């Protein structure tokens, strides 16, 4: 599916609910340690992405 495709609101709501169901089941099957590891990895990736983006913005300003 591409970003240009528009889905009806009722279909979006259906997919959102299905995602919630899957997330709840996954959460029930993970230990606290596994959830912690997943959250730690996600935070590290967000920080790495923010750092990379910030660095490229500085380079663009410097190049002007």
Secondary structure, DSSP 4 states (H G I P E B T S, - for coil): --TT----HHHHHHHHHHHHHHHHHHHHHS-HHHHHHHHHHHHHHHHHHHHHHHHHHHHHHHH-
